[in-house]
């Protein structure tokens, strides 16, 4: 399974800059940039809540699930 972040698309639709969103959510530009570019492995619900509130969207507008291709190794169990 792969989760793809679509934050950049939602931000563009709302015409909101990284700096504006970071200020509204109350997180650093660097952390928001990492979320936007997908360089994260987890996100706090409080951060996701703040992003959705600031952008007027649903979590499903930002997160997308994509099924793995045949032959790919499944993720290891924790």
DRENMIFI-253439 format. One record per residue (C-alpha): residue in three letters; y, x, z. Coordinates in pm, whole numbers, plus 50000, padded with zeros to 5 digits. Layout:
// DRENMIFI-253439
<rec guti="Ala" y="Y" x="X" z="Z"/>
...
// end
This chain:
// DRENMIFI-253439
<rec guti="Unk" y="50000" x="50000" z="50000"/>
<rec guti="Unk" y="50350" x="50113" z="49927"/>
<rec guti="Unk" y="50672" x="49973" z="50067"/>
<rec guti="Unk" y="50973" x="50021" z="49840"/>
<rec guti="Unk" y="51326" x="49998" z="49976"/>
<rec guti="Unk" y="51572" x="49804" z="49761"/>
<rec guti="Unk" y="51876" x="49854" z="49983"/>
<rec guti="Unk" y="52074" x="50021" z="49703"/>
<rec guti="Unk" y="52029" x="49714" z="49480"/>
<rec guti="Unk" y="52139" x="49471" z="49753"/>
<rec guti="Unk" y="52439" x="49688" z="49840"/>
<rec guti="Unk" y="52542" x="49699" z="49473"/>
<rec guti="Unk" y="52507" x="49320" z="49444"/>
<rec guti="Unk" y="52735" x="49279" z="49747"/>
<rec guti="Unk" y="52972" x="49555" z="49627"/>
<rec guti="Unk" y="52942" x="49730" z="49963"/>
<rec guti="Unk" y="52965" x="50106" z="50001"/>
<rec guti="Unk" y="52744" x="50321" z="50222"/>
<rec guti="Unk" y="53038" x="50391" z="50454"/>
<rec guti="Unk" y="53127" x="50023" z="50488"/>
<rec guti="Unk" y="52769" x="49921" z="50564"/>
<rec guti="Unk" y="52714" x="50207" z="50809"/>
<rec guti="Unk" y="53026" x="50104" z="51000"/>
<rec guti="Unk" y="52924" x="49736" z="51011"/>
<rec guti="Unk" y="52568" x="49817" z="51123"/>
<rec guti="Unk" y="52676" x="50086" z="51370"/>
<rec guti="Unk" y="52461" x="50370" z="51239"/>
<rec guti="Unk" y="52552" x="50706" z="51088"/>
<rec guti="Unk" y="52608" x="50753" z="50717"/>
<rec guti="Unk" y="52324" x="51008" z="50713"/>
<rec guti="Unk" y="52073" x="50766" z="50868"/>
<rec guti="Unk" y="52177" x="50484" z="50636"/>
<rec guti="Unk" y="52156" x="50718" z="50338"/>
<rec guti="Unk" y="51800" x="50812" z="50439"/>
<rec guti="Unk" y="51710" x="50443" z="50455"/>
<rec guti="Unk" y="51876" x="50378" z="50119"/>
<rec guti="Unk" y="51692" x="50663" z="49946"/>
<rec guti="Unk" y="51356" x="50583" z="50107"/>
<rec guti="Unk" y="51335" x="50907" z="50305"/>
<rec guti="Unk" y="51209" x="50724" z="50612"/>
<rec guti="Unk" y="50868" x="50626" z="50743"/>
<rec guti="Unk" y="50986" x="50356" z="50984"/>
<rec guti="Unk" y="51286" x="50138" z="51059"/>
<rec guti="Unk" y="51379" x="49967" z="51383"/>
<rec guti="Unk" y="51399" x="49590" z="51376"/>
<rec guti="Unk" y="51745" x="49612" z="51532"/>
<rec guti="Unk" y="51862" x="49828" z="51240"/>
<rec guti="Unk" y="51700" x="49597" z="50985"/>
<rec guti="Unk" y="51862" x="49301" z="51162"/>
<rec guti="Unk" y="52205" x="49467" z="51145"/>
<rec guti="Unk" y="52166" x="49550" z="50777"/>
<rec guti="Unk" y="52058" x="49195" z="50692"/>
<rec guti="Unk" y="52343" x="49046" z="50895"/>
<rec guti="Unk" y="52603" x="49272" z="50731"/>
<rec guti="Unk" y="52472" x="49207" z="50379"/>
<rec guti="Unk" y="52391" x="48837" z="50429"/>
<rec guti="Unk" y="52034" x="48884" z="50310"/>
<rec guti="Unk" y="51671" x="48854" z="50419"/>
<rec guti="Unk" y="51440" x="49150" z="50499"/>
<rec guti="Unk" y="51241" x="49062" z="50186"/>
<rec guti="Unk" y="51551" x="49130" z="49978"/>
<rec guti="Unk" y="51546" x="49490" z="50102"/>
<rec guti="Unk" y="51173" x="49560" z="50140"/>
<rec guti="Unk" y="50917" x="49521" z="49863"/>
<rec guti="Unk" y="50540" x="49563" z="49891"/>
<rec guti="Unk" y="50358" x="49715" z="49595"/>
<rec guti="Unk" y="49978" x="49723" z="49573"/>
<rec guti="Unk" y="49826" x="50068" z="49528"/>
<rec guti="Unk" y="49680" x="50162" z="49192"/>
<rec guti="Unk" y="49302" x="50170" z="49150"/>
<rec guti="Unk" y="49160" x="50505" z="49253"/>
<rec guti="Unk" y="49432" x="50595" z="49500"/>
<rec guti="Unk" y="49316" x="50700" z="49842"/>
<rec guti="Unk" y="49380" x="50441" z="50113"/>
<rec guti="Unk" y="49603" x="50550" z="50403"/>
<rec guti="Unk" y="49420" x="50711" z="50692"/>
<rec guti="Unk" y="49363" x="50508" z="51007"/>
<rec guti="Unk" y="49585" x="50578" z="51304"/>
// end
